[in-house]
């Protein structure tokens, strides 16, 4: 079975309140050398045959990510990253 991983992140210009909350909490844990935090999500797609990056890109673009406010990256698990 072939696994394709899709990482979805808010675009840099979009406010990330969840990431900001984590960044604001870090000093209370004694962490003072982090300037910002961005939070995203990871989706794993298992194909029955060979991994189909074009199909995965279509799934991500139409269903998994909102292209207006999010970017996504697709890769075959264990391979180097491919930017979408």
N, C-alpha and C positions, 0 to 999 in steps of 0.2 A: 504494500500500500504506500502511496506517495503522499506526503504532507506538504501543503503550501501554507505559509504563515502570512497573514495580512496584519500589519501594524497600522492603526488609525490614530492620528494625532490632530488636535486642533491646529489650524494654520497659525503661524507666529503672531499675526496681527489680531487674532481673536483672544479676548480675555479668557483666562482659565481659572475660574474661582476655586476649583478644587485644588489645583496646583498651588495657587496663591495661599490657600489655607494651610497646606502642608509646609510651604516655605516660611510662613509666619510662625508655625509651631516649632520649627527646628531650633531656634535659639533657646527655647525652654528645655530642650534636650542637650544643650551645650554645643550644638552645631552652629558655628558662626561663619563658616567659609563657603556657604552655598548662597548664590545670588538669586537663583530662581528655580522653580520646579514646574514641569509640564506633565500632565497626566493624560494617558491615552488608553487604548485597549488593544489586545492581541486576539486575533481570531485564527483558528486552525481549521483548514479544509483538507479532509482526507479524500483523495481520488482513488478509485479502484484500480486504475492502470497508471500510466505515466502522468506526472503532474502537468496540468494544462494551464500555463501562466496566463494565456489570453483569456481563458474562461474564468480564471480566478480574478483577473483584472476587471472583467465585465461584472462579476458578482459583487466585487468591492465597490465599483463605481455606481451600480444601480441599487444595491441593497445594504451594504455594510457601512458605507461612509456617505456623509453629506458633502458633496464636492464644493458647495458654496463656502463652508466653514472648516472643512477638514481635508487633510492630505492623507494619503495612504502609501505604504510601501509593501511590496510583495516579494517573497523569496521562497525558494524551496528549502525546507528545513535542512540545516546542515550545509547550505550553500551561502555564498556571499550575497549581500543585499542588492536588490534591484529597485530603483526608485520609480514610482509610477507617476 
